[in-house]
Amino acid sequence: MIPCKYEIIKFKNQTLLLNLDELGLGLINTTDNDNLMDLMRRPQDINHEEYFAISKQFYNKQKINKKLSQISIIVTYECNFACQYCYQQHLNQRNTKEAITHECIDAIFNYCRDKEKTDNFSIHLSGGEPLLLKNEKIIAYILEKIRQEGYKVLITTNGYTLIDYIPLLTKYMSIIKQINLSIDGPDPIHAQRRKLKFNVSSETYSVNRIIDGVKNLVGRIKFSVNTLLDSQNIKYLPEIMEFFKVTLLESNLISRVRIAPVTQLRTNYQNVIENTFFEEIVDFFKIINSWDENLATRVEIVSAGCSKIDKMVNAIVSESDEIVYPGYGCSPVNQLSFDQYGDIYLCELFLGENEMKLGTYYPEFKLTGHYQNFQNRSPFTIEKCKNCKYVFICGSGCGYLAFIHNDNPLLYDCTGFEGRYKNGLFHIYLPQMLKIKKVLTEDDIVVEEDV
């Protein structure tokens, strides 16, 4: 029998007991008389084999009962920007000048109509850049179809043409769940990183152009911001965070900021900090902890494992005894991506990889063997993951990264594990999130040693 598995982090005034099987946390005051090793062997602790069996049942129940929650429509692969770190650069080799057709849109909605959906089912419009000016007619067609079907829509855009789309977006504001904007900081940081493909004066393009569009729609449409960090802009983190706080959050122009590391997918971009991301953003937590709690909780770190840590932290704050069930990466059970050529992919990371298509939806609907394979991808089908101490944190990793590193998406992906999980998540992210939630103090999170 495999014993319960823990990560133990000893702080100055507290010991953090991270139960990696139950995805649970325990805080132990170091002045207590209880022996730490005895606490680790409490009879009521569930062992790895038992939790593995419970989790498998939970996972299978989810998969069987899963309703369609969201699909993505790739309106076009074309983009008006030429960001050096873009993971979709390879799509420029394809004929990307035309947007998705009416026939393809009709086929997608026929697919959705026949599926059992969640009450909050939504359609995500993405690209490339979906809101190119020349796409306005097809965007209007899609929005009208969404309205007729009673769905909601999310839109991810670089925001450059947002101001031009104000009349159309206003017309359909009742069905727009949220618009996600790509902003990497104030000027000149943003403009230097996200460069247009055509010449334009700095007066014409600045982050203020995006903000002007938001100001015309705020109160009627909800906005969030996605920000990417790498070694080029991490040094400006204080300025970036101050911009978000004063210009976007305190004014309530946006509801949320999501910060993520640039990844080295399909590019030769050398400025990534993905595997040392948490070490690089220690200043981020210092800044956040100086903010009002209402503002601090509206800034989110998006990186592998963070959402599961957040669930555990929330369980501690709410004093919940419930087991936090793990996630298992992506599955084509409840969401798919439909591109402009009639092809179906698991997610946007796979776009353009013909060998990784899950099938086609136009001119005929046909699934490949990859669809069933991905449905079955989980820690329960990957042998190496079954007895891994960290399996319920990473969920066997990303299928796309497994494809990149192993030529097989059905294998595990442990790339950058030590930096991303053991060091970053447990020793930096987790204690800092507990501090933001007022569970730990400044003195508590001074790490003395690992045991």
C-alpha positions, -999 to 999 in steps of 0.1 A, spaced: 0 0 0 13 35 -9 11 58 21 -4 93 19 20 117 2 28 151 16 48 181 7 60 197 40 71 233 40 85 247 73 82 284 79 93 306 107 61 304 127 40 278 109 44 245 92 24 240 60 13 204 55 3 199 18 -16 167 13 -9 159 -23 -34 130 -24 -64 148 -10 -53 182 -24 -58 195 11 -38 218 33 -31 219 70 -14 247 90 4 236 121 17 260 147 53 251 155 46 256 192 21 227 192 32 196 211 20 173 183 48 154 166 47 163 129 54 127 118 25 115 139 3 140 122 13 126 89 2 91 99 -32 99 113 -56 69 109 -82 91 93 -58 101 65 -68 86 32 -40 67 14 -29 71 -21 -46 40 -35 -79 49 -19 -79 85 -31 -68 73 -66 -98 50 -68 -122 77 -55 -108 102 -79 -111 78 -108 -148 73 -100 -153 111 -97 -135 116 -130 -155 90 -149 -188 104 -135 -178 138 -147 -169 125 -182 -201 105 -186 -223 133 -174 -204 162 -190 -225 186 -210 -211 209 -237 -199 240 -218 -181 260 -244 -168 259 -280 -143 282 -297 -148 295 -332 -115 305 -349 -129 334 -370 -96 337 -389 -60 328 -386 -50 363 -398 -38 389 -374 -30 426 -377 -2 422 -351 33 406 -354 41 398 -318 75 381 -315 64 356 -289 31 345 -306 27 307 -306 6 310 -338 34 322 -360 34 290 -380 -1 297 -392 12 325 -413 25 298 -437 -11 289 -445 -35 309 -467 -51 329 -438 -65 359 -456 -101 347 -457 -124 345 -426 -147 317 -417 -177 313 -441 -214 314 -435 -216 277 -444 -191 268 -417 -209 289 -391 -242 272 -399 -225 238 -395 -211 247 -361 -244 259 -349 -260 226 -361 -235 207 -341 -242 228 -310 -279 225 -314 -277 187 -313 -256 185 -282 -267 186 -245 -254 219 -231 -248 234 -197 -271 263 -187 -242 287 -191 -230 274 -224 -211 300 -244 -192 305 -276 -157 319 -277 -147 340 -307 -109 339 -312 -82 339 -339 -58 352 -351 -76 384 -345 -114 380 -348 -123 417 -349 -104 427 -380 -123 454 -398 -130 432 -428 -146 406 -406 -174 428 -394 -201 412 -415 -193 377 -405 -190 387 -369 -224 403 -371 -237 370 -386 -222 350 -358 -236 373 -331 -270 372 -346 -269 334 -346 -258 333 -310 -287 357 -301 -312 335 -319 -301 304 -301 -300 320 -267 -263 315 -261 -237 338 -246 -204 349 -263 -169 356 -251 -145 374 -274 -107 375 -272 -91 404 -290 -60 425 -291 -83 455 -288 -69 475 -317 -103 477 -335 -125 476 -305 -134 513 -309 -145 506 -345 -168 478 -334 -186 498 -308 -219 501 -327 -220 463 -334 -210 453 -299 -235 477 -284 -263 461 -305 -254 427 -291 -243 437 -256 -270 415 -239 -254 383 -252 -217 393 -246 -205 375 -215 -170 391 -215 -144 406 -238 -108 395 -231 -82 421 -241 -45 416 -246 -25 444 -228 11 440 -217 13 472 -198 13 510 -203 29 528 -232 56 525 -244 59 489 -230 27 476 -247 34 492 -281 70 480 -282 59 444 -276 27 442 -296 37 456 -330 13 462 -359 21 446 -392 17 479 -410 33 513 -404 14 536 -381 23 566 -360 26 562 -323 -2 587 -319 -25 564 -338 -16 533 -319 -11 532 -282 -27 514 -254 -50 545 -250 -67 534 -282 -78 502 -265 -88 521 -233 -109 545 -253 -129 516 -268 -134 502 -233 -146 535 -219 -173 536 -246 -186 502 -236 -179 498 -199 -210 494 -178 -227 475 -206 -200 449 -214 -176 432 -190 -139 433 -198 -108 415 -186 -71 418 -195 -46 391 -204 -10 400 -198 21 380 -209 54 384 -190 89 374 -202 125 386 -195 118 417 -217 90 432 -196 94 416 -162 118 444 -152 89 469 -156 66 449 -133 61 478 -108 51 501 -136 28 475 -152 11 468 -119 6 505 -111 -10 510 -145 -34 481 -139 -43 494 -105 -48 531 -112 -59 531 -148 -79 499 -151 -90 484 -118 -97 514 -95 -117 530 -123 -136 497 -128 -129 497 -165 -120 460 -163 -131 434 -139 -100 412 -138 -63 410 -148 -48 376 -157 -10 374 -158 8 345 -175 43 336 -186 52 336 -223 57 300 -235 81 288 -261 56 270 -282 65 266 -319 88 296 -318 125 303 -313 117 331 -289 145 331 -263 131 354 -236 108 330 -218 108 327 -181 82 299 -178 102 275 -157 114 302 -133 82 323 -135 74 323 -98 109 332 -87 108 361 -112 75 375 -99 82 377 -62 79 414 -65 44 409 -79 33 395 -45 49 423 -26 30 448 -47 -3 429 -44 0 427 -7 2 465 -5 -31 468 -23 -67 469 -9 -79 433 -7 -107 439 -32 -82 450 -59 -57 423 -50 -82 395 -55 -90 408 -90 -55 399 -102 -49 363 -111 -18 343 -120 -24 319 -148 1 291 -148 2 253 -145 -13 242 -112 -24 276 -99 -61 270 -101 -58 238 -79 -37 257 -54 -64 284 -53 -91 258 -46 -71 245 -16 -65 280 -3 -102 288 -6 -110 256 13 -87 267 42 -102 302 43 -138 288 43 -127 261 68 -141 235 45 -134 198 52 -144 187 17 -119 170 -6 -108 192 -34 -110 170 -65 -81 173 -89 -84 183 -125 -70 163 -154 -58 186 -181 -79 191 -212 -104 167 -226 -126 170 -257 -156 161 -236 -169 196 -231 -151 220 -254 -137 220 -289 -122 245 -313 -136 249 -348 -114 267 -373 -121 285 -406 -112 255 -428 -138 231 -413 -114 214 -390 -118 205 -353 -91 207 -327 -89 200 -290 -78 235 -281 -61 265 -297 -26 252 -290 -32 225 -316 -44 248 -344 -27 241 -377 -12 208 -366 -29 186 -392 -18 154 -376 -35 165 -344 -69 173 -358 -98 157 -340 -118 156 -372 -138 179 -395 -172 196 -392 -175 209 -428 -183 199 -455 -189 167 -435 -188 159 -398 -162 132 -392 -141 125 -361 -106 108 -361 -92 83 -336 -76 112 -318 -110 123 -304 -115 90 -285 -78 89 -275 -80 124 -259 -112 115 -242 -93 87 -224 -62 108 -216 -59 111 -178 -36 100 -150 -55 68 -149 -44 58 -184 -8 69 -182 12 43 -163 40 66 -151 15 90 -135 -3 64 -114 21 64 -85 35 99 -89 35 121 -58 23 151 -78 -2 135 -101 -33 153 -88 -16 187 -90 -4 184 -126 -31 161 -140 -5 145 -163 3 178 -178 -6 193 -211 -13 170 -240 1 195 -265 34 197 -247 35 159 -245 31 160 -283 59 185 -287 84 167 -264 74 131 -269 57 131 -303 28 115 -285 0 136 -268 -11 105 -248 21 104 -228 29 124 -196 46 158 -197 69 166 -168 87 195 -186 101 221 -161 85 203 -132 110 212 -105 109 249 -113 72 251 -120 56 229 -94 79 219 -65 97 252 -62 73 277 -78 39 265 -68 46 251 -33 73 274 -20 64 307 -35 28 308 -50 10 288 -22 25 307 8 19 341 -9 -17 333 -17 -22 323 19 -8 357 28 -31 375 5 -60 357 21 -47 368 55 -40 332 66 -2 337 69 16 368 81 48 384 66 69 366 92 53 332 85 64 330 49 101 333 56 111 298 47 136 283 71 141 249 56 123 220 38 119 187 57 
